Amino acid sequence: MNLLNQNRAPLFEAMKEYHKKNVIPFDVPGHKHGIGIKEMTDYFGQAMLELDVNAMKSLDNICNPIGVIKEAEDLAAKAYGADYGFFLVNGTTAGVQTMIMSACSPGDKIILPRNAHKSATTALILSGAIPVYIQPEINDELGIAMGISFDEVKRVIANHPDAKAIFLINPTYYGATSDLKSIVDIAHKNNMAVLVDEAHGAHMKFHDELPLEAMDAGADMCAVSTHKTGGSLTQSSILLLNQGLIDSKYVKTTLNLTQTTSASYLLMASLDIARRQIATRGEKMLERVLYLSRWARDEINKTNGLYAFGKELIGTPGVFNFDETKLGVNVRKIGLSGFEVYDILTDEYNIQTELGDMYNILAIVSLGDTEESIKALIDALKDIAQKYKKEKIIKGKRDILKNPEIIVSPRDAYYSRKKIVRFEEAAGEVSGESIMTYPPGIPLVTPGERITKEMIEYVVRLKEEHSLLQGPEDQCIEYIKVLGM
């Protein structure tokens, strides 16, 4: 067996062989190759339901892979230049949780940017690690957080030399990357593990004009959302490990604490197929993606009031490099919020973008895009800028994401006794819950932080814009749980 042969897809090939055998099933799942749920079989097809199977001898087991799943994971690791790879069927959330739980014990410090995904917060609760937040750079005109500066990392490490790990985002949701290699080097000099959330960078390894990928930068662990930009099915991701500061066997044990014992073979097969495709054809496919994203930027920037930002940001605070497949468009100069443009695109043009925020929309350009889909977006934005433009320009404002006052650890806050107060009267209280917009899933308030007037005002404004907020038990966010009796 040649593990370097990226043309193979061992798990998918084994599933096709299983399909040929026409096995009589007396195991789970109970629909028995789709016979028991005919409506799904009729709509999605017989083959898909027949391959929705359970762990068995010929198809290996994700909890202790020794056969075709292990072969597929090894191929994924080789494709990314890592020592080990682990398939994830609970998204990159499972990978982020495993990384932090593998590197940190209760009471250990971990350095991380405040614009980390909510999965990092849940990992702090699960692990008992203590966050040391590092302030990401803010672009005032765009109103969003960028990457973190090397000088700021150096300062925080000097102030917290006992931290066990540093957690990074590569790239941010909007495409900015930090000086990853320099940060890895200084962290390792201080015996700190480097953990990277690469949820939006699964494609970056496979084209030289894209930013540096975590494993190539020497990071210890990295979680990539293959389903976001690599072509696999939603909820499927890969956890990558470079052996050294963190042991692979401990990582697997930690992963098995939270990962299901009934992993979907459809999800795992999609990882196997997507890895084969991007490893063997990725450069050519991504060349096309870059062409489309550059064309879209050029055309959008010809429209007065719209600004599709990109590589010109390199060298500005928090932007060491930029992933051009993230097509962010600043719309505040046409007098509309990103939320409004997001809704107009959805409701009137049948175009679904990734998100809208106060000042921008974000479109992800990826392997499945075509000239037709890109042209539809360009034409729609030009039309919106003409039809809906307002004379009043929305003023730029700094992002709310700034270093909070941490009163107790997220874990202690989660398990503390709580009381319910009106959210708009909660300034000064210590939060017992998280509040976030989703997407992107970055918390505005997390357990253990002091709630400020600014936080409240920002969340109220998001509610007025009908942003999708989640986190508290009260879905309307009229009330919030805070620490106390």
C-alpha positions as CSV (number, residue, x, y, z in Angstrom):
1,M,0.0,0.0,0.0
2,N,1.4,3.4,-1.0
3,L,0.0,6.0,1.4
4,L,1.5,8.8,-0.9
5,N,-0.9,7.8,-3.7
6,Q,-3.4,10.6,-3.4
7,N,-5.5,9.1,-6.3
8,R,-6.8,6.5,-3.9
9,A,-10.0,6.9,-1.7
10,P,-9.8,3.8,0.4
11,L,-12.9,4.3,2.5
12,F,-15.1,5.3,-0.4
13,E,-13.8,2.3,-2.4
14,A,-14.6,0.0,0.5
15,M,-18.1,1.4,0.7
16,K,-18.7,0.8,-3.0
17,E,-17.5,-2.8,-2.6
18,Y,-20.0,-3.2,0.3
19,H,-22.7,-1.9,-1.9
20,K,-22.0,-4.5,-4.5
21,K,-22.5,-7.4,-2.0
22,N,-26.2,-6.6,-1.4
23,V,-25.8,-7.5,2.3
24,I,-29.0,-8.5,4.2
25,P,-28.8,-6.0,7.2
26,F,-29.8,-7.0,10.7
27,D,-27.8,-4.2,12.3
28,V,-28.5,-0.4,12.6
29,P,-29.5,2.0,11.1
30,G,-33.1,0.8,11.3
31,H,-34.2,2.0,7.8
32,K,-32.3,-1.0,6.4
33,H,-30.7,0.5,3.3
34,G,-33.6,3.0,2.9
35,I,-36.4,0.4,2.7
36,G,-37.9,1.7,5.9
37,I,-38.0,5.3,4.8
38,K,-39.2,5.3,1.3
39,E,-39.8,9.1,1.0
40,M,-36.1,9.7,1.5
41,T,-35.1,6.9,-0.8
42,D,-37.4,8.3,-3.6
43,Y,-35.9,11.8,-3.2
44,F,-32.3,11.3,-2.4
45,G,-31.7,8.0,-4.3
46,Q,-31.3,4.4,-3.4
47,A,-27.5,4.4,-3.4
48,M,-27.2,7.1,-0.8
49,L,-29.5,5.3,1.7
50,E,-27.8,2.0,1.0
51,L,-24.5,3.6,2.0
52,D,-25.9,5.1,5.2
53,V,-24.4,2.2,7.2
54,N,-23.0,1.4,10.6
55,A,-19.4,0.4,11.6
56,M,-18.6,-3.1,10.5
57,K,-15.6,-5.3,9.9
58,S,-15.0,-4.3,6.3
59,L,-15.7,-0.6,6.8
60,D,-13.6,0.0,10.0
61,N,-14.6,2.1,13.1
62,I,-13.9,5.7,13.7
63,C,-13.3,5.2,17.4
64,N,-10.3,2.9,16.9
65,P,-9.6,2.9,13.1
66,I,-7.2,0.2,11.9
67,G,-8.5,-0.4,8.4
68,V,-9.9,1.8,5.6
69,I,-10.7,4.7,7.8
70,K,-7.2,4.7,9.1
71,E,-5.9,4.6,5.5
72,A,-8.1,7.5,4.5
73,E,-7.0,9.5,7.6
74,D,-3.3,8.9,6.8
75,L,-3.8,10.1,3.2
76,A,-5.5,13.2,4.5
77,A,-2.5,13.8,6.9
78,K,-0.1,13.3,4.0
79,A,-2.0,15.7,1.8
80,Y,-1.7,18.5,4.4
81,G,1.9,17.7,5.4
82,A,0.9,16.5,8.9
83,D,2.0,13.5,10.9
84,Y,-1.5,12.4,11.8
85,G,-5.1,13.1,10.6
86,F,-8.4,12.4,12.3
87,F,-11.8,12.5,10.6
88,L,-14.4,14.6,12.4
89,V,-18.1,14.2,11.9
90,N,-19.1,17.0,14.3
91,G,-17.5,19.7,12.4
92,T,-14.4,21.7,13.3
93,T,-16.1,22.4,16.6
94,A,-15.1,18.9,17.7
95,G,-11.6,19.6,16.5
96,V,-11.2,22.9,18.4
97,Q,-12.5,21.3,21.5
98,T,-10.1,18.4,21.1
99,M,-7.1,20.6,20.5
100,I,-7.7,22.7,23.6
101,M,-8.6,19.7,25.8
102,S,-5.4,17.9,24.6
103,A,-3.1,20.8,25.3
104,C,-4.6,22.2,28.5
105,S,-5.5,20.9,31.9
106,P,-7.9,22.6,34.4
107,G,-6.2,25.9,35.5
108,D,-3.8,26.1,32.6
109,K,-3.6,29.4,30.7
110,I,-4.2,29.5,27.0
111,I,-3.6,32.7,24.9
112,L,-6.3,33.3,22.2
113,P,-7.8,36.2,20.3
114,R,-11.1,37.5,21.4
115,N,-12.7,37.0,18.0
116,A,-12.4,33.2,18.3
117,H,-15.3,31.0,17.4
118,K,-17.8,29.9,20.1
119,S,-16.3,26.4,19.9
120,A,-13.2,27.8,21.7
121,T,-15.4,29.1,24.5
122,T,-17.0,25.7,24.9
123,A,-13.6,24.1,24.9
124,L,-12.6,26.4,27.8
125,I,-15.6,25.2,29.7
126,L,-14.8,21.5,29.0
127,S,-11.1,21.8,29.7
128,G,-11.1,24.2,32.6
129,A,-8.4,26.3,30.9
130,I,-8.1,30.0,31.7
131,P,-8.2,32.4,28.7
132,V,-5.7,35.1,28.2
133,Y,-7.2,37.2,25.5
134,I,-5.1,38.9,22.9
135,Q,-6.6,41.9,21.2
136,P,-7.1,41.4,17.4
137,E,-6.4,44.5,15.2
138,I,-9.5,46.4,14.2
139,N,-10.2,48.0,10.8
140,D,-12.3,51.0,11.6
141,E,-13.6,51.6,8.0
142,L,-14.7,48.0,7.6
143,G,-15.8,47.6,11.2
144,I,-14.4,44.2,11.6
145,A,-11.6,42.4,13.6
146,M,-8.6,41.3,11.6
147,G,-5.7,39.1,12.7
148,I,-3.3,39.6,15.6
149,S,0.1,41.4,15.4
150,F,3.3,39.6,16.2
151,D,4.4,42.3,18.6
152,E,1.2,41.9,20.6
153,V,1.7,38.1,20.7
154,K,5.3,38.7,21.9
155,R,4.1,41.0,24.6
156,V,1.4,38.7,25.9
157,I,3.8,35.7,25.9
158,A,6.3,37.8,27.9
159,N,3.5,38.6,30.4
160,H,2.2,35.0,30.6
161,P,5.3,32.7,30.2
162,D,3.4,29.9,32.0
163,A,0.7,29.6,29.3
164,K,0.5,26.1,27.9
165,A,-0.8,27.0,24.4
166,I,-1.7,29.7,22.0
167,F,-4.8,29.5,19.8
168,L,-4.9,31.2,16.4
169,I,-7.4,31.8,13.6
170,N,-6.1,31.2,10.1
171,P,-7.7,32.9,8.2
172,T,-10.3,35.1,9.9
173,Y,-13.9,34.8,8.5
174,Y,-13.1,37.7,6.3
175,G,-9.8,36.4,4.9
176,A,-7.1,38.1,7.0
177,T,-4.1,36.0,8.3
178,S,-1.5,36.8,10.9
179,D,2.2,36.2,10.6
180,L,1.7,32.5,11.5
181,K,5.2,31.3,11.0
182,S,6.8,33.9,13.3
183,I,4.1,33.3,16.0
184,V,4.7,29.6,15.8
185,D,8.5,30.1,16.2
186,I,8.2,32.4,19.3
187,A,5.6,30.1,20.9
188,H,7.7,27.1,20.5
189,K,10.7,28.9,21.9
190,N,8.6,29.4,25.0
191,N,7.5,25.7,25.0
192,M,3.9,26.6,24.1
193,A,1.8,24.5,21.8
194,V,0.3,26.2,18.8
195,L,-3.3,25.3,18.0
196,V,-4.9,26.7,14.8
197,D,-8.6,27.0,13.9
198,E,-8.4,26.8,10.1
199,A,-12.1,26.4,9.6
200,H,-12.0,28.7,6.6
201,G,-8.7,27.6,5.2
202,A,-9.1,24.0,4.2
203,H,-8.2,25.0,0.6
204,M,-5.1,27.1,1.3
205,K,-2.5,24.3,1.2
206,F,-3.2,23.6,-2.4
207,H,-2.3,26.8,-4.2
208,D,0.9,28.9,-3.9
209,E,-0.9,32.2,-4.1
210,L,-3.0,31.5,-1.0
211,P,-1.8,32.2,2.5
212,L,0.5,29.8,4.5
213,E,-1.4,26.8,5.9
214,A,-0.9,25.9,9.6
215,M,0.9,22.5,9.2
216,D,3.4,24.1,6.8
217,A,4.0,26.9,9.4
218,G,4.9,24.2,12.0
219,A,1.8,24.4,14.2
220,D,1.2,21.5,16.5
221,M,-2.5,21.0,15.8
222,C,-4.9,22.4,13.2
223,A,-8.6,21.8,12.5
224,V,-9.8,22.3,9.0
225,S,-13.4,22.6,7.9
226,T,-13.2,20.5,4.7
227,H,-17.0,21.1,4.2
228,K,-16.6,24.9,4.1
229,T,-14.0,25.3,1.3
230,G,-12.7,21.8,0.5
231,G,-15.8,20.2,-1.0
232,S,-17.0,17.6,1.5
233,L,-20.4,17.4,3.1
234,T,-21.6,19.8,5.8
235,Q,-20.4,18.8,9.3
236,S,-17.3,16.9,8.1
237,S,-13.9,18.2,9.0
238,I,-10.3,17.0,9.6
239,L,-8.1,17.4,12.7
240,L,-4.4,17.4,11.9
241,L,-1.4,16.9,14.2
242,N,2.3,17.3,14.1
243,Q,3.8,14.9,16.6
244,G,5.9,16.7,19.3
245,L,4.5,18.7,22.2
246,I,1.2,16.7,22.0
247,D,0.9,13.0,21.8
248,S,-1.3,11.4,19.0
249,K,-2.6,8.7,21.3
250,Y,-3.8,11.3,23.8
251,V,-5.4,13.3,21.1
252,K,-7.4,10.2,19.9
253,T,-8.5,9.5,23.5
254,T,-9.6,13.1,24.0
255,L,-11.5,13.1,20.7
256,N,-13.3,10.0,21.7
257,L,-14.7,11.8,24.8
258,T,-17.1,13.8,22.7
259,Q,-17.2,12.3,19.2
260,T,-20.1,10.0,18.4
261,T,-19.6,6.3,18.2
262,S,-22.1,6.2,15.3
263,A,-20.2,8.3,12.8
264,S,-21.9,8.9,9.4
265,Y,-20.1,7.0,6.6
266,L,-21.6,9.4,4.1
267,L,-19.8,12.2,5.9
268,M,-16.5,10.3,6.1
269,A,-16.7,9.1,2.5
270,S,-17.1,12.8,1.5
271,L,-13.9,13.6,3.3
272,D,-12.1,10.8,1.5
273,I,-13.4,12.0,-1.9
274,A,-12.9,15.7,-1.2
275,R,-9.3,15.0,0.0
276,R,-8.6,13.0,-3.2
277,Q,-10.0,15.8,-5.4
278,I,-8.2,18.7,-3.8
279,A,-4.9,16.8,-3.4
280,T,-4.8,15.8,-7.1
281,R,-6.7,18.6,-8.8
282,G,-6.7,21.4,-6.3
283,E,-4.2,23.7,-7.9
284,K,-6.0,23.8,-11.2
285,M,-9.4,24.2,-9.5
286,L,-8.2,26.9,-7.1
287,E,-6.7,28.8,-10.1
288,R,-10.2,29.0,-11.4
289,V,-11.6,30.1,-8.0
290,L,-9.0,32.9,-7.7
291,Y,-9.8,34.1,-11.3
292,L,-13.5,34.3,-10.4
293,S,-12.9,36.1,-7.1
294,R,-10.6,38.6,-8.7
295,W,-13.0,39.2,-11.5
296,A,-15.8,39.8,-9.0
297,R,-13.7,42.3,-7.0
298,D,-12.8,44.2,-10.1
299,E,-16.4,44.5,-11.3
300,I,-17.9,45.3,-7.9
301,N,-15.3,48.0,-7.2
302,K,-16.4,49.8,-10.4
303,T,-19.7,50.5,-8.7
304,N,-19.8,53.8,-6.7
305,G,-20.3,53.2,-3.0
306,L,-19.3,49.5,-3.0
307,Y,-15.9,48.3,-1.8
308,A,-14.8,44.7,-2.3
309,F,-11.7,44.5,-0.1
310,G,-8.8,42.2,-0.8
311,K,-5.0,42.0,-1.0
312,E,-4.6,45.8,-0.8
313,L,-5.1,45.3,2.9
314,I,-1.9,43.4,3.3
315,G,0.5,45.4,5.5
316,T,-2.3,47.2,7.4
317,P,-2.7,46.3,11.1
318,G,-3.6,42.6,11.5
319,V,-3.3,41.6,7.9
320,F,0.0,39.7,7.1
321,N,-1.7,38.0,4.1
322,F,-5.1,37.7,2.7
323,D,-7.3,34.8,1.3
324,E,-8.8,36.2,-1.9
325,T,-11.5,33.5,-1.9
326,K,-13.3,35.5,0.8
327,L,-15.3,38.1,-1.1
328,G,-16.2,40.8,1.5
329,V,-18.0,43.8,0.3
330,N,-18.3,47.0,2.4
331,V,-21.7,48.6,1.7
332,R,-22.0,51.4,4.2
333,K,-21.3,54.1,1.6
334,I,-24.6,53.2,-0.2
335,G,-26.3,54.0,3.1
336,L,-27.3,50.4,3.8
337,S,-26.2,48.0,6.5
338,G,-24.8,44.6,5.6
339,F,-27.8,43.0,7.2
340,E,-30.1,44.9,4.8
341,V,-28.1,44.0,1.7
342,Y,-28.0,40.4,2.9
343,D,-31.8,40.3,3.2
344,I,-32.3,42.0,-0.2
345,L,-30.0,39.6,-2.0
346,T,-31.9,36.7,-0.4
347,D,-35.5,37.9,-0.8
348,E,-35.3,39.7,-4.2
349,Y,-32.4,38.1,-6.1
350,N,-32.5,34.5,-4.7
351,I,-28.8,34.8,-3.8
352,Q,-27.6,33.4,-0.5
353,T,-24.4,35.0,0.9
354,E,-22.5,33.7,3.9
355,L,-23.4,36.6,6.2
356,G,-24.1,40.3,6.6
357,D,-22.8,42.4,9.4
358,M,-23.2,46.1,10.3
359,Y,-21.2,47.3,7.3
360,N,-20.4,44.3,5.0
361,I,-21.6,41.2,3.3
362,L,-19.4,38.2,2.8
363,A,-19.6,35.8,-0.1
364,I,-17.5,32.6,-0.2
365,V,-16.1,31.9,-3.6
366,S,-15.2,28.2,-3.8
367,L,-14.8,25.1,-5.9
368,G,-18.4,25.0,-7.0
369,D,-18.7,28.5,-8.3
370,T,-19.1,29.4,-12.0
371,E,-19.0,32.5,-14.1
372,E,-22.8,32.4,-14.2
373,S,-23.1,32.4,-10.4
374,I,-20.4,35.1,-10.0
375,K,-22.1,37.3,-12.6
376,A,-25.4,37.0,-10.9
377,L,-23.9,38.3,-7.7
378,I,-22.1,41.2,-9.4
379,D,-25.2,42.2,-11.3
380,A,-27.4,42.0,-8.1
381,L,-25.0,44.2,-6.1
382,K,-24.8,46.8,-8.9
383,D,-28.6,46.8,-9.1
384,I,-28.9,47.2,-5.3
385,A,-26.4,50.1,-5.3
386,Q,-28.5,51.9,-7.9
387,K,-32.0,51.1,-6.6
388,Y,-31.6,51.3,-2.8
389,K,-28.8,53.8,-2.3
390,K,-29.4,56.3,0.5
391,E,-27.8,59.7,0.8
392,K,-26.8,59.2,4.4
393,I,-23.6,57.2,4.7
394,I,-23.4,54.8,7.7
395,K,-20.4,55.9,9.8
396,G,-17.6,53.5,10.5
397,K,-17.4,52.3,14.1
398,R,-14.9,50.1,16.0
399,D,-16.0,46.5,16.5
400,I,-17.3,45.6,19.9
401,L,-14.8,42.7,20.1
402,K,-12.3,44.0,22.6
403,N,-10.6,42.4,25.6
404,P,-13.2,41.9,28.3
405,E,-12.8,41.9,32.0
406,I,-12.6,38.2,33.1
407,I,-14.0,37.8,36.6
408,V,-14.0,34.0,36.8
409,S,-13.1,31.2,34.3
410,P,-15.7,30.2,31.7
411,R,-15.9,26.8,33.4
412,D,-16.5,28.2,36.9
413,A,-19.1,30.6,35.5
414,Y,-20.9,27.8,33.6
415,Y,-21.3,25.7,36.8
416,S,-22.0,28.6,39.2
417,R,-25.4,29.5,40.6
418,K,-27.1,32.1,38.6
419,K,-30.0,34.6,38.6
420,I,-32.0,36.0,35.8
421,V,-31.9,39.8,35.1
422,R,-33.2,42.0,32.3
423,F,-30.4,42.1,29.7
424,E,-30.6,45.9,29.2
425,E,-30.1,46.3,33.0
426,A,-27.2,43.8,33.2
427,A,-24.3,46.2,33.0
428,G,-21.7,45.4,35.7
429,E,-23.0,41.8,36.2
430,V,-20.9,38.7,35.5
431,S,-22.4,36.8,32.6
432,G,-23.4,33.2,33.0
433,E,-24.2,32.7,29.3
434,S,-22.8,33.5,25.9
435,I,-24.4,35.8,23.2
436,M,-23.2,35.6,19.6
437,T,-24.3,36.3,16.1
438,Y,-24.4,33.2,13.9
439,P,-22.8,33.2,11.5
440,P,-19.9,33.8,12.3
441,G,-20.4,32.4,15.8
442,I,-18.0,34.7,17.5
443,P,-19.2,35.5,21.1
444,L,-20.0,39.1,22.0
445,V,-20.4,38.0,25.6
446,T,-19.1,34.8,27.2
447,P,-19.5,33.2,30.7
448,G,-17.3,34.7,33.4
449,E,-17.0,38.2,31.7
450,R,-18.2,41.5,33.1
451,I,-21.1,42.7,31.0
452,T,-20.6,46.3,29.9
453,K,-22.9,49.1,28.7
454,E,-21.1,48.9,25.3
455,M,-21.8,45.2,25.0
456,I,-25.5,45.8,25.8
457,E,-25.8,48.6,23.3
458,Y,-24.2,46.6,20.6
459,V,-26.4,43.6,21.1
460,V,-29.5,45.8,21.2
461,R,-28.4,47.3,17.9
462,L,-27.9,43.8,16.4
463,K,-31.5,42.9,17.5
464,E,-32.8,46.0,15.8
465,E,-31.1,44.9,12.6
466,H,-32.8,41.5,13.0
467,S,-29.4,39.8,13.2
468,L,-29.4,36.1,14.0
469,L,-28.5,36.0,17.7
470,Q,-28.1,32.9,19.8
471,G,-26.7,31.6,23.0
472,P,-28.9,32.5,26.0
473,E,-31.8,30.4,27.2
474,D,-34.0,33.3,26.4
475,Q,-34.2,33.3,22.7
476,C,-35.4,36.9,22.5
477,I,-32.5,38.0,24.7
478,E,-34.8,40.1,26.9
479,Y,-33.2,38.4,29.9
480,I,-29.8,36.9,30.6
481,K,-28.5,34.6,33.4
482,V,-25.7,36.2,35.5
483,L,-23.8,34.9,38.4
484,G,-25.5,35.3,41.8
485,M,-28.3,34.0,43.9
